[in-house]
Amino acid sequence: MKKILTAAVGDPARLAELLSARLKLSQAGARALVAQGSVHVDGKRARDATATVAVGMKLVVFVDDTAGSKVALPFEVRYVDDWFLVVDKPAGMVSQATRADEAGSLDALVRSRHPTARLLHRLDRDASGLVLFALSEAARAPLQTALEAHQIERRYLAFAAGRLDGEGRVSLRIARDPADPRRRITLPEHADGGQAAASRWRVVGHGPQSTALSLELETGRTHQLRVHLAAIGHPLVGDRLYGSGRAEALHTRLCLHATDLIVPHPQTGKRVVVSSPSPLPTEPP
């Protein structure tokens, strides 16, 4: 749908702010319209969402008001403001584009709706749950710093093969497997190689052959939770890369879901808690 606006006295001077006010959009949504080439000012395509719009200038904006007619994207938005976005990735989708799967990656699909979005961390293809994106360069740096300083809390629900009780911490280092580039291996905590890594686990339930765990990352290494649980003899249920045959047979998918992200807001510092309902069964197998 084409909408025609004329900048009036009292309208915000900046293009994105004017679009946000007049079209009842978030500023992120207004910036996305500009980035997509959907905004023309006095007959010229707008390229800069921060450009000044003078009173009397004519704006032509192409928007899709029929949201129901759009192809539904295979993820849910759990939180969005002008600074960052949290989406719920389904199992089976890669977080970041690969040569084999570029258009279908979470990163590419999010950017098709939010062109300014930048992925801040990854979730394994076979896992599901919350993933964080910055929506501006001003947000990206403080969020990245918070991640590296372990100020963003990431919590997971998982089913692990066998029985565990109580709670514990795994601090084995993680390194690439020299025999298989897809895999990671653990090394002793004080070994020279690999990267330092730490994971916490707490039992939240038991099934006949597995244990439901609440997991928390202290660091964010590739496959960290999967590698750590396998290293202590309790591979995640459904894990075909690190599991035993018994663990794989218990479930058709990797039983790992990112349930919570607690993010210090890059503008205010206030903790923003984002949660995702688990798609895993109510009881562990």
C-alpha positions in Angstrom: 0.0 0.0 0.0 1.2 3.5 -0.8 0.9 6.2 1.8 1.5 9.9 1.0 2.5 12.2 3.8 3.5 15.9 4.0 5.9 17.0 6.7 4.0 19.5 8.9 4.9 22.0 11.6 5.4 20.0 14.8 6.5 16.8 13.1 9.9 15.4 14.2 12.7 16.6 12.0 14.4 13.3 11.5 13.0 10.9 8.8 12.8 7.8 10.9 11.2 9.7 13.9 8.7 11.3 11.5 7.7 7.9 10.0 7.5 6.4 13.5 5.2 9.1 14.7 3.0 9.4 11.7 2.7 5.6 10.8 2.7 4.4 14.4 5.8 2.3 13.9 8.7 1.5 16.2 11.8 3.5 15.2 13.4 0.2 14.2 10.5 -0.5 11.9 10.8 3.0 10.4 14.5 2.5 9.8 13.8 -0.8 8.2 11.4 0.8 5.7 14.1 3.3 4.7 16.7 0.5 4.4 14.4 -1.5 2.2 14.0 1.4 -0.2 10.4 1.9 0.6 10.5 5.6 1.4 10.7 8.5 -1.2 11.2 12.1 -0.2 10.3 14.8 -2.8 10.5 12.2 -5.5 13.9 10.7 -4.5 14.5 7.4 -2.7 15.6 8.0 0.8 18.8 6.4 1.9 19.4 7.9 5.3 16.9 7.3 8.1 18.5 10.2 10.1 18.1 12.7 7.3 16.3 16.0 8.1 12.9 16.5 6.6 11.8 20.1 6.1 8.2 21.3 6.6 6.3 20.9 3.3 8.3 18.0 2.0 6.3 15.2 0.4 6.9 11.6 1.5 5.7 8.5 -0.3 5.9 5.3 1.7 5.3 1.8 0.5 4.1 -0.4 3.3 2.4 -3.8 3.6 -0.7 -3.4 5.8 -1.8 -7.0 5.1 0.5 -8.7 7.6 -1.7 -11.8 7.4 -0.9 -12.2 3.8 2.9 -12.4 4.3 4.6 -15.7 4.3 4.8 -16.6 8.0 8.4 -16.8 9.3 9.3 -20.0 11.2 10.1 -18.2 14.5 8.5 -16.0 17.1 9.6 -12.6 18.3 9.8 -12.7 22.1 11.1 -9.1 22.6 11.8 -6.1 20.5 12.4 -2.4 21.0 14.5 0.2 19.2 17.7 -1.4 20.6 17.5 -5.1 20.4 15.5 -8.1 19.3 15.1 -11.6 20.8 13.6 -14.4 18.7 12.7 -18.0 19.3 14.7 -20.3 16.9 13.1 -23.6 16.1 15.1 -26.8 16.1 16.7 -27.7 12.8 17.4 -24.1 11.6 21.0 -22.8 11.4 21.6 -19.6 13.3 24.1 -18.2 10.8 24.3 -18.6 7.0 26.3 -21.4 5.6 27.2 -22.2 2.0 24.6 -25.0 2.1 21.8 -22.9 3.8 22.1 -19.2 3.4 18.5 -18.0 2.7 17.0 -20.3 5.3 19.3 -19.3 8.2 17.8 -17.5 11.2 20.1 -14.5 10.6 18.9 -14.1 7.0 15.3 -14.5 7.9 15.4 -12.0 10.7 17.2 -9.5 8.5 14.5 -9.9 5.8 12.1 -8.2 8.3 14.7 -6.2 10.3 17.5 -5.1 7.9 19.5 -3.5 10.7 19.6 -6.6 12.9 23.0 -8.2 13.7 23.3 -11.6 15.3 25.2 -11.6 18.6 25.5 -15.3 19.5 24.6 -18.6 17.9 22.5 -21.6 18.9 23.2 -25.0 17.6 21.2 -26.1 14.6 19.5 -28.9 16.5 18.7 -26.8 19.6 15.8 -24.4 19.9 15.1 -21.2 21.9 16.2 -17.6 22.4 18.7 -15.8 20.2 19.7 -12.1 20.6 20.1 -9.5 17.9 21.2 -5.9 18.1 19.1 -3.5 16.0 21.7 -0.6 15.8 25.4 0.0 16.0 24.8 2.0 19.2 23.3 -1.2 20.7 25.7 -3.7 19.3 28.9 -2.6 21.1 27.4 -2.6 24.7 25.6 -5.9 24.1 28.7 -7.5 22.7 30.7 -6.3 25.7 28.0 -7.6 28.1 28.2 -11.0 26.4 32.0 -11.2 26.7 31.8 -10.1 30.3 29.2 -12.8 31.1 26.7 -10.2 32.1 24.0 -11.7 29.9 22.5 -14.7 31.5 21.6 -17.6 29.3 19.5 -20.5 30.7 18.4 -23.7 29.1 16.2 -26.7 29.7 17.7 -30.1 28.7 17.2 -33.8 29.1 20.4 -35.8 29.9 20.7 -39.5 29.6 20.9 -41.4 32.9 20.3 -40.1 36.4 21.9 -37.1 38.0 21.0 -35.6 41.4 21.4 -32.2 43.0 23.5 -29.7 41.1 27.0 -29.2 39.8 29.5 -27.3 37.7 31.7 -28.5 34.8 34.8 -26.5 34.0 36.6 -28.6 31.5 38.4 -26.8 28.6 37.0 -27.2 25.1 39.0 -27.8 22.0 38.5 -28.8 18.4 38.5 -32.5 17.7 41.5 -33.2 15.5 39.8 -36.3 14.1 36.5 -34.6 13.2 36.1 -30.9 12.5 32.4 -31.0 13.4 33.1 -32.0 17.0 34.6 -30.6 20.1 36.5 -32.4 22.8 37.2 -31.6 26.5 40.6 -31.1 28.1 41.5 -30.8 31.8 40.7 -27.5 33.4 44.4 -26.5 33.7 45.5 -27.9 30.3 47.4 -25.6 27.9 45.2 -26.2 24.9 41.6 -25.4 24.1 39.5 -22.6 25.6 38.3 -22.2 29.2 34.7 -23.1 29.6 32.2 -23.5 32.5 28.7 -24.7 32.7 26.3 -25.1 35.7 23.6 -27.8 35.9 20.7 -28.3 38.4 18.3 -31.2 38.4 14.6 -30.2 37.9 13.1 -33.6 37.3 13.6 -37.3 36.6 12.2 -39.7 34.0 12.6 -43.5 33.7 15.9 -43.2 31.7 16.9 -39.5 31.8 17.1 -36.4 33.9 15.6 -32.9 33.3 18.2 -30.2 33.9 18.3 -26.5 34.2 21.6 -25.4 32.6 23.4 -22.1 32.7 26.4 -20.9 30.6 29.2 -19.1 32.3 31.1 -19.0 28.9 29.8 -19.5 25.4 31.9 -22.1 23.5 30.7 -24.0 20.5 28.6 -27.0 21.6 29.6 -26.3 25.2 26.6 -27.8 27.0 26.5 -30.8 24.8 30.3 -31.5 25.2 30.3 -30.9 29.0 27.4 -33.2 29.7 28.8 -35.9 27.4 32.1 -35.6 29.2 30.6 -36.4 32.6 28.8 -39.4 31.2 25.3 -37.9 30.6 25.0 -36.9 27.0 21.9 -34.9 26.0 19.0 -36.9 24.9 18.7 -37.0 21.1 22.3 -35.8 20.6 23.6 -37.7 17.5 27.0 -36.0 17.5 28.0 -36.5 21.2 25.4 -39.0 22.5 25.6 -42.7 23.2 23.3 -45.0 21.2 21.0 -45.0 24.3 20.8 -41.2 24.4 20.1 -40.9 20.7 17.3 -43.5 20.8 15.4 -41.8 23.6 14.2 -38.9 21.4 14.1 -37.8 17.8 15.5 -34.3 18.4 18.2 -32.8 20.5 16.6 -32.1 23.9 18.1 -28.6 24.5 16.0 -25.4 24.6 17.2 -21.9 25.5 14.5 -20.9 27.9 15.7 -17.5 29.3 17.8 -14.5 28.3 18.5 -11.8 30.9 20.0 -8.8 29.2 21.2 -5.5 30.7 19.5 -2.9 28.4 22.2 -1.1 26.4 20.5 2.3 27.0 19.3 2.1 30.6 21.2 -0.8 32.1 18.0 -2.3 33.5 17.7 -6.1 33.3 15.3 -7.3 30.6 14.1 -10.8 31.2 12.9 -12.7 28.1 11.5 -16.2 28.3 10.4 -18.9 25.9 8.0 -21.8 26.5 9.7 -25.1 26.1 8.6 -27.3 23.2 10.1 -30.4 24.9 7.8 -32.9 26.6 6.6 -32.1 30.1 8.3 -35.2 31.5 11.8 -36.4 30.5 11.8 -39.8 28.8 
